[in-house]
Amino acid sequence: MSSPISRLASRPAALTSLALSMAAAFSHTSALADVAAADTVVVTATRTPQPLADVISDTVTIKAEQIAEAGAGSVVDLLKRQRGIEVTRNGGAGSSSNVYIRGANSNQSVVLVDGVRIGSSTTGAANWSAIPLTAIDHIEIVYGPLSSLYGADAIGGVIQIFTKQGKGAPAVTAFTGYGSDKTREADVTVSGATGGEHSFGYAVSAGKEKSDGFSTARPGLSSYNPDDDGYDKENVSGQFSLQLAKGYEAGALFMHSKLDSQYDNGLSAYDVRSKNTIDTASVYAKAKLLPVWDSLLQYSQTKDKGENYTNASASGYARVNTKQSFITWQNDVRIGADVLQLLYEHRKEEVQTNGFDLRDPERTTNSYAASYNARRGANLLSASVRRDNTVYGSQNTGSLGYGYNFTQALRATASYGSSFRAPTYNELYFPGYGNPANKPEKGRNAEIGLRYDDGVNALSASYYRNRLTDMLVNIKPCPFGRNGYPNGCAYNVNRAMLEGITLSAATRLAGINLAANLDLQDPKDETTGKRLMRRAKKHGNLTADYGIGALKAGAELEVSGDRYDEAANSNRLGGYGLVNLYATYAFARDWSALVRWNNIGDKRYDLARNYATPGSNVFAGIRYGYK
């Protein structure tokens, strides 16, 4: 039997009517508001700066102001308020976390920091808890498959984090705050740029966050311990650029973040904890080789280091270090109003562990890609192809997108794209679990959408259908007589369907800025007929803020339907609704105060069974700075 989502999607007129009715509901407001961000420029959707109005892919930008209003917390707290995103976390802000885009696994999305891919080659996922919120300037989220631009793992989408940049007159910004669970935070940024023919831009940020936390586990979990599980996070990042001559620029970027977090592992008095470090660094050169030809050559490196301590002996120490190195050569050629992009990328992955030897601690991928973006009157066209030559075989991906502007405000889009996820080191080589014969997972996504943006009101409706094949799952007992782990071995056996509708709207009504999003989805394992674990069929957000002079106050509502904690769908996690409040007040020139109250109803809810989530908590801080 087809799902309600499938029945709605089978009638394009229904989706059109839905989006137009949303637009009509908001079209009678007359107050001006920059809710549509028509002047926003994004990079991630096409790997080159492009006005948001010309982007076919569904894209969201989280601006610096939104990050500042988030107060203390994590990137995960910020992301879960965006459309199309769900999260799980085993405790507080310093605990292990996963981010799902459009129902895709955490390891089925690409995460970039200033264009540099981060993540572990053993798990395939980014360490979200170790990413410092204080170092971030803004975030771009692009939904849908982007393997033809970014290679392996871009099945659900791409999230790119941009650290603070140097521009304008020399400036200093600083923040310090304190909140519940003895959470304290401080950060400072020095930035600016010199003028003249050989201008030099710089931005250096440093921050520290520490919290006593709360018990990550609840009674019922075998590892439960009632003690508090805190965390200590520190980071430093920098960007430097030098104009060598007109059209020629060289630069360097780096980020270092270290997280020391406690977790529960039984009633032992030993300080059970994990230490995680993320390091990214890159050097680049940009050149305008011809008036229509821009070239970028970049070398970058990222390191993901993880250590766990479960007892005082050597048996309690586990280490997994991942290093990835990249050489990227990107060429953008303008052909009239169109852009042809040619790309070469070399990626080398290295893994080091203690306790066992990997069969092959290194693997390389060489990739070649081309894309073309065109605009002809009311028509937008985007096409891209890519070939990744890997140790598990060559992978070809492509995408094709089309947009049509009915009016300056209303646009329809349609796209189709293929993607793949590379088997992780664990799935290929981990003793007793991995299988060197495992193949990449593959995805085929089709979607349609409508967007309305008149500069005052912004609305969108998107339907997507992403079919995955050769899904890697755990098989118990291990097939073919292998001696595996009790939890089974990794094999390509399953299929999945990620299907859903995403709705969003923003406007200004009677002086109040309003924004809302709603996701109706059906992420299903087609082999078993079960819903994918820890995904809800319905989730959404509503925000409202109002400003009077120097004071701005806002409220947020986060809602989610029920989920299941495991693949068999036998352990149900109930739905929940959370209300958060915040206020900022500019009490003097360059000075402002922030107060944030999360989960004001002290709602108890579960993101993972028997793992605690934050109750009612308050955070307040003082910010200094000018732009």
C-alpha positions in Angstrom: 0.0 0.0 0.0 1.4 3.4 -0.9 2.1 5.9 1.9 0.2 9.2 2.2 3.4 10.9 1.1 3.5 8.9 -2.0 -0.1 9.6 -2.8 0.4 13.3 -2.4 3.6 13.3 -4.5 1.8 11.4 -7.3 -0.3 14.4 -7.8 2.0 17.4 -8.6 -1.0 19.7 -8.6 -1.6 18.9 -4.9 2.0 20.1 -4.0 1.5 23.1 -6.2 -1.8 24.0 -4.5 -0.3 23.5 -1.1 2.6 25.8 -1.7 0.4 28.5 -3.3 -2.0 28.4 -0.4 0.9 28.9 2.0 2.0 31.8 -0.1 -1.5 33.3 -0.1 -1.8 33.0 3.7 1.3 35.2 4.1 0.9 37.5 1.2 -1.3 40.1 2.9 1.4 41.3 5.4 2.7 44.7 4.6 5.6 45.2 7.1 9.0 45.0 5.7 11.4 42.3 6.9 14.5 40.7 5.6 13.1 37.2 6.1 13.9 36.1 2.6 17.6 37.0 2.6 17.4 37.7 -1.1 20.9 39.1 -1.1 22.4 35.9 0.5 25.4 34.3 -1.4 26.1 30.6 -0.9 29.1 28.5 -1.8 28.3 24.9 -1.0 25.5 24.2 -3.5 27.8 24.6 -6.6 31.3 24.9 -5.0 31.5 28.6 -6.1 29.8 31.8 -4.8 26.3 32.0 -6.1 23.3 34.2 -5.2 20.7 32.1 -3.3 18.1 33.2 -5.8 20.0 31.3 -8.5 20.5 28.0 -6.5 18.3 25.1 -7.6 19.2 22.9 -4.6 17.2 23.3 -1.4 19.6 25.3 0.8 19.5 26.9 4.3 22.0 29.4 5.7 22.4 29.8 9.5 23.7 33.3 10.0 26.1 34.7 12.6 23.2 36.4 14.5 21.4 33.1 14.9 24.5 31.4 16.2 25.0 34.3 18.7 21.5 33.9 20.0 22.0 30.1 20.5 24.0 30.8 23.7 26.1 28.0 25.1 25.5 24.6 23.7 26.6 22.6 20.6 26.4 22.7 16.8 23.9 19.9 17.2 21.6 22.1 19.3 21.6 24.6 16.5 21.1 22.2 13.7 18.1 20.4 15.2 16.1 23.6 14.8 16.5 23.5 11.0 14.2 21.9 8.6 15.0 18.4 7.3 17.3 17.6 10.3 17.0 15.3 13.3 19.6 14.5 15.9 20.4 11.9 18.5 22.7 12.3 21.5 23.8 10.0 24.3 23.6 12.7 27.0 24.6 16.4 27.1 26.4 18.7 24.8 29.7 16.8 25.2 28.3 13.4 24.4 28.3 11.3 21.2 25.9 12.7 18.7 24.4 11.9 15.3 22.8 14.2 12.7 20.3 12.9 10.2 19.5 14.9 7.0 16.3 13.9 5.3 16.3 10.6 7.1 19.9 9.7 5.9 22.3 8.2 8.4 25.0 10.4 10.0 27.6 8.7 7.8 25.5 9.4 4.7 26.2 13.1 4.7 29.4 15.2 4.1 30.6 17.7 6.7 33.1 20.5 5.7 34.9 23.1 7.6 36.0 25.9 5.3 35.9 23.6 2.4 37.9 20.8 4.2 36.1 17.5 4.8 36.1 16.3 8.4 35.1 12.9 9.9 36.5 9.6 10.9 37.4 7.0 8.2 36.5 4.2 10.7 33.0 5.3 11.5 32.4 7.5 8.4 30.8 10.2 10.5 31.9 13.6 11.8 32.5 14.0 15.6 29.8 16.6 16.1 30.4 17.1 19.8 34.0 18.2 19.2 33.1 21.0 16.7 33.3 24.3 18.5 30.2 26.6 18.2 32.3 29.6 19.3 34.5 29.4 16.2 31.7 29.5 13.6 30.7 32.5 11.5 27.9 30.8 9.6 26.7 27.5 8.3 25.3 26.3 5.0 23.1 23.2 4.6 22.4 21.8 1.2 19.8 19.0 1.0 19.9 16.1 -1.4 22.6 14.1 -3.1 25.8 16.0 -3.9 28.2 13.1 -4.7 28.7 14.5 -8.2 30.3 17.6 -6.5 31.8 16.2 -3.3 32.2 12.5 -3.9 31.5 9.7 -1.4 28.9 9.9 1.4 26.9 12.9 0.1 23.6 11.0 0.0 21.4 13.0 2.4 23.2 16.4 1.9 26.2 18.5 2.8 26.8 20.7 5.8 29.5 23.3 5.5 30.8 25.2 8.5 32.6 28.5 7.9 34.9 29.9 10.6 35.2 33.6 11.3 36.8 35.7 8.5 39.0 38.8 8.4 37.6 41.9 6.7 37.1 45.6 7.2 38.7 47.6 10.0 40.5 45.9 12.9 38.0 44.6 15.3 37.8 42.6 18.6 34.8 40.6 19.7 34.5 38.8 23.0 31.9 36.8 24.9 31.7 35.3 28.3 28.8 33.5 30.0 27.6 31.2 32.8 24.6 28.8 33.1 23.0 25.7 34.5 25.2 22.7 35.4 28.0 25.2 36.1 28.4 25.7 32.3 30.9 28.5 31.6 32.1 29.8 28.2 34.5 32.4 26.9 35.7 33.3 23.5 37.5 36.1 21.7 38.2 37.0 18.1 40.6 39.5 16.5 40.0 40.2 12.9 40.5 42.8 10.1 42.1 43.6 6.8 44.6 46.1 5.6 44.0 48.2 2.5 46.0 48.8 -0.6 47.1 46.7 -3.6 48.6 44.0 -1.4 45.9 43.8 1.2 46.2 41.3 4.1 43.2 39.8 5.9 43.3 38.0 9.2 41.0 36.5 11.8 42.1 34.5 14.9 39.6 33.1 17.3 40.0 31.2 20.6 37.4 29.8 22.9 36.8 27.6 25.9 33.7 25.9 27.3 33.4 23.8 30.4 30.4 22.2 32.2 29.9 19.9 35.1 27.0 18.3 33.1 24.6 15.7 34.3 24.5 11.9 34.3 24.6 10.8 30.6 22.8 7.5 31.5 19.5 6.7 33.2 18.8 3.8 35.5 18.1 0.8 33.2 21.2 1.2 31.2 23.9 -1.4 32.1 26.6 1.3 32.2 24.5 3.6 34.5 26.4 5.6 37.1 24.6 8.5 38.9 27.6 10.8 38.9 27.7 13.9 36.7 29.3 13.6 33.3 30.9 16.9 32.3 33.0 18.1 29.5 35.8 20.5 28.7 36.2 21.9 25.2 38.8 24.4 23.9 39.5 25.6 20.4 41.5 28.0 18.3 41.0 28.8 14.6 42.5 31.3 12.1 42.2 32.5 8.5 44.8 34.5 6.7 44.8 35.9 3.1 47.2 38.0 1.0 46.5 39.7 -2.3 49.6 39.1 -4.2 48.4 41.2 -7.2 45.1 42.0 -8.9 43.4 38.6 -9.3 46.0 36.6 -7.4 45.5 35.6 -3.8 47.2 33.2 -1.4 46.0 32.1 2.1 46.0 29.6 4.9 43.3 28.4 7.3 43.3 26.2 10.4 41.1 25.0 13.2 42.0 23.0 16.3 39.3 21.8 18.7 39.8 19.5 21.7 37.0 17.8 23.7 37.5 16.0 27.0 34.2 14.4 28.0 33.0 12.0 30.7 30.5 9.3 30.2 29.0 6.4 32.2 30.5 2.9 32.2 29.2 1.3 35.4 29.7 2.1 39.1 33.5 2.2 39.0 35.1 5.2 40.7 37.5 5.6 37.8 37.0 8.7 35.7 35.7 7.1 32.5 36.1 9.6 29.7 36.9 10.1 26.0 39.3 12.6 24.4 38.6 13.8 20.9 40.5 16.2 18.7 39.7 17.7 15.3 42.5 19.5 13.4 42.0 21.0 10.0 44.6 23.0 8.0 44.8 24.2 4.4 46.9 26.4 2.2 45.6 27.7 -1.1 46.3 29.9 -4.1 43.7 31.6 -6.3 44.5 33.0 -9.7 42.5 34.8 -12.5 44.3 33.1 -15.4 42.0 34.9 -17.9 39.2 37.4 -17.4 36.8 34.5 -17.6 38.9 31.8 -15.9 39.4 31.5 -12.1 41.6 28.8 -10.8 42.0 27.5 -7.2 44.7 25.1 -6.1 44.5 23.9 -2.5 46.2 21.4 -0.2 44.4 20.5 2.9 44.6 18.1 5.8 42.2 17.0 8.5 42.9 14.8 11.6 40.3 13.1 13.8 41.8 11.7 16.9 39.8 9.7 19.5 40.9 8.1 22.8 38.8 6.3 25.4 39.8 5.5 29.0 37.6 3.0 30.8 40.0 1.8 33.6 43.5 2.6 34.9 45.2 -0.3 33.1 46.4 -0.6 29.5 43.4 -2.6 28.6 41.2 0.4 29.3 42.9 2.6 26.7 41.7 2.6 23.1 42.9 4.9 20.4 41.7 5.5 16.8 43.3 8.2 14.7 42.3 9.2 11.2 44.2 11.5 8.9 42.9 12.7 5.5 44.9 14.7 3.0 43.5 16.4 -0.1 44.8 18.1 -3.2 42.1 20.1 -5.0 42.4 21.9 -8.3 39.2 23.7 -9.3 38.7 25.8 -12.4 35.6 28.0 -13.0 35.2 29.3 -16.6 32.5 31.8 -17.3 30.8 31.4 -20.7 28.6 34.5 -20.9 26.3 34.2 -17.9 27.0 30.5 -17.5 29.8 28.8 -15.5 31.7 25.7 -16.5 33.5 24.0 -13.6 36.3 21.4 -14.0 37.6 19.7 -10.9 40.4 17.3 -9.9 40.7 16.0 -6.3 43.1 13.6 -4.7 42.2 12.1 -1.3 44.4 10.0 0.9 43.0 8.3 4.1 45.2 6.9 6.9 44.1 5.1 10.0 46.1 4.2 13.1 44.8 2.1 16.0 46.1 0.2 19.0 45.2 -3.4 19.9 44.9 -4.7 16.3 46.3 -4.3 12.9 44.3 -3.1 9.9 44.7 -5.1 6.7 45.3 -1.9 4.8 45.9 1.3 6.8 45.9 3.6 3.7 43.6 4.1 0.8 43.5 6.8 -1.9 40.8 8.2 -4.2 41.3 10.2 -7.4 38.3 12.1 -8.6 37.4 14.0 -11.8 34.3 16.2 -12.1 32.6 18.7 -14.3 29.5 20.9 -13.8 27.7 23.5 -15.8 25.3 26.1 -14.4 23.2 28.2 -16.8 20.5 30.9 -16.7 18.4 31.7 -19.7 15.7 34.2 -18.9 13.2 32.5 -16.5 15.0 29.1 -16.9 17.8 27.8 -14.6 19.8 24.7 -15.4 22.4 22.8 -13.4 24.2 19.6 -14.5 27.2 17.8 -13.0 29.1 14.5 -13.4 31.9 12.9 -11.4 34.1 9.8 -11.4 35.8 8.6 -8.2 38.5 5.9 -8.7 38.7 4.0 -5.4 40.1 0.8 -3.9 36.5 -0.6 -3.9 36.0 0.2 -7.6 35.2 3.2 -9.8 32.0 5.1 -9.0 30.2 7.4 -11.4 27.6 9.9 -10.2 25.7 12.7 -11.8 22.9 15.2 -11.2 20.6 17.3 -13.3 18.5 20.2 -12.0 16.0 22.6 -13.6 14.3 25.7 -12.2 11.6 28.0 -13.8 10.6 31.4 -12.5 6.9 31.9 -13.0 7.3 35.4 -11.5 10.2 37.2 -9.8 8.8 35.7 -6.5 7.6 32.2 -7.5 9.8 29.4 -8.7 9.4 25.7 -9.4 12.4 23.3 -9.4 13.0 19.7 -10.3 16.1 17.6 -10.0 17.5 14.1 -10.2 20.8 12.9 -8.8 22.8 9.8 -7.9 25.1 9.3 -4.9 27.1 6.7 -3.0 28.5 6.0 0.4 32.0 4.5 0.7 32.4 1.5 3.0 34.2 2.7 6.2 37.4 1.1 7.4 35.4 -0.7 10.0 33.1 -2.2 7.4 36.0 -3.2 5.2 38.8 -4.3 7.5 37.9 -4.4 11.2 38.8 -7.9 12.5 35.8 -10.1 12.8 33.4 -7.5 11.5 34.6 -6.0 8.2 34.5 -7.6 4.8 36.9 -6.4 2.1 34.3 -7.4 -0.5 31.8 -4.9 0.7 30.6 -2.5 -1.9 29.4 1.2 -1.6 25.9 2.0 -0.8 24.1 3.8 -3.7 21.3 6.3 -3.9 19.0 7.6 -6.6 17.1 10.8 -5.6 14.3 12.7 -7.4 12.6 15.8 -6.0 10.4 18.7 -7.0 9.8 21.9 -5.2 8.1 25.3 -5.1 9.6 28.5 -3.6 7.9 31.8 -3.0 10.1 34.8 -2.0 8.9 38.4 -2.4 11.5 40.0 -0.2 9.0 40.1 2.7 7.7 36.6 2.8 9.6 33.3 2.1 7.9 30.0 1.6 8.9 26.6 0.2 7.6 23.1 -0.3 9.8 20.2 -1.4 9.0 16.6 -2.1 11.9 14.1 -2.3 12.2 10.3 -2.9 15.7 8.8 -2.3 16.0 5.1 -3.0 19.1 3.4 -1.5 20.5 0.0 -2.5 23.3 -2.2 -1.2 22.8 -0.8 2.3 25.5 -2.0 4.7 24.0 -3.5 7.8 24.9 -5.9 10.6 24.1 -9.6 9.9 23.8 -12.0 12.8 25.3 -14.5 12.9 28.1 -13.7 10.5 27.5 -15.5 7.2 29.8 -18.0 5.4 31.1 -19.4 8.7 33.0 -16.3 9.7 34.0 -15.9 13.3 32.5 -12.4 14.0 31.3 -10.2 16.7 28.2 -10.9 18.7 26.5 -8.0 17.0 27.2 -9.5 13.6 29.2 -8.5 10.5 28.9 -5.8 7.9 27.3 -6.9 4.6 25.5 -5.3 1.6 22.0 -6.8 1.9 19.4 -4.1 2.5 17.4 -1.5 0.6 15.9 1.7 2.0 13.6 4.5 0.9 13.9 8.0 2.2 10.8 9.8 1.2 9.3 13.0 2.5 7.8 16.5 2.2 9.4 19.6 3.7 7.5 22.8 4.2 8.9 26.1 5.5 7.6 29.7 5.8 8.9 33.0 7.2 7.3 36.5 7.4 6.9 39.5 9.6 3.4 40.1 11.1 2.5 43.0 13.3 6.2 43.6 14.1 6.9 39.9 14.9 9.3 37.9 12.8 7.8 34.4 12.3 9.4 31.3 10.9 8.2 27.7 10.8 9.2 24.4 9.2 7.6 21.0 9.1 8.8 17.6 7.8 6.5 14.7 6.9 8.7 11.7 6.1 8.7 8.0 5.8 12.4 6.7 6.2 12.0 3.0 5.7 14.2 -0.1 5.5 12.5 -1.8 2.5 14.1 -5.2 3.2 12.4 -5.5 6.6 9.5 -3.0 6.1 10.6 -1.3 9.4 11.1 2.4 10.0 14.8 3.4 10.2 15.8 3.7 13.8 15.6 7.0 15.6 13.7 8.8 12.8 10.3 10.4 13.4 7.6 10.6 10.7 6.8 14.2 11.7 9.0 16.9 13.2 9.1 20.7 13.0 10.0 24.0 14.5 8.3 27.4 15.1 10.2 30.6 16.0 9.0 34.1 16.8 10.9 37.2 17.8 10.1 40.8 18.5 12.4 43.8 18.8 11.8 47.1 20.7 14.8 49.4 20.4 17.8 47.7 21.9 15.8 44.8 23.2 15.0 41.6 21.2 13.1 38.7 22.6 12.3 35.4 21.0 10.6 32.0 21.5 11.2 28.6 19.9 9.0 25.5 19.7 10.6 22.2 18.8 8.3 19.2 18.1 8.9 15.6 17.1 6.8 12.5 16.7 7.7 9.1 18.1 10.7 7.1 16.9 12.1 3.6 17.5 15.4 3.0 19.2 16.5 0.0 17.2 16.0 -1.6 13.7 13.4 -4.1 14.9 11.0 -1.3 15.9 10.2 -2.9 19.2 11.5 -0.1 21.6 9.4 3.0 21.0 10.6 6.5 22.0 7.8 8.9 22.6 7.3 12.2 20.8 8.0 15.5 22.5 7.6 19.2 22.4 10.1 21.8 23.8 9.8 25.5 24.3 12.9 27.8 24.5 13.0 31.5 25.3 15.8 34.0 24.7 16.4 37.8 24.9 19.3 40.1 23.9 19.7 43.7 25.0 22.3 46.2 23.7 22.8 48.2 26.8 25.7 50.3 25.6 27.8 50.9 22.5 29.5 47.6 21.4 28.0 45.9 24.5 25.1 43.5 24.7 23.6 40.9 27.1 22.1 37.5 26.3 19.7 35.4 28.4 18.5 32.0 27.2 16.1 29.6 28.9 15.9 26.2 27.2 13.2 23.5 27.8 11.2 25.9 30.0 8.7 23.1 30.8 11.4 20.8 32.1 10.2 18.2 29.6 11.7 14.8 29.9 12.3 13.2 26.5 14.4 10.6 24.8 16.7 11.0 21.8 18.2 7.5 22.6 16.8 5.0 25.1 18.1 5.3 28.7 20.3 8.3 27.8 19.5 11.5 29.6 18.6 14.8 27.9 18.9 18.3 29.3 16.1 19.5 31.5 15.2 23.1 32.1 18.4 25.1 31.8 19.4 28.7 31.8 22.4 30.5 30.3 23.4 34.2 30.4 26.3 36.1 28.9 27.9 39.4 28.0 29.2 40.2 24.5 31.6 42.9 23.4 32.4 43.7 19.8 31.8 45.9 16.8 31.8 45.2 13.1 
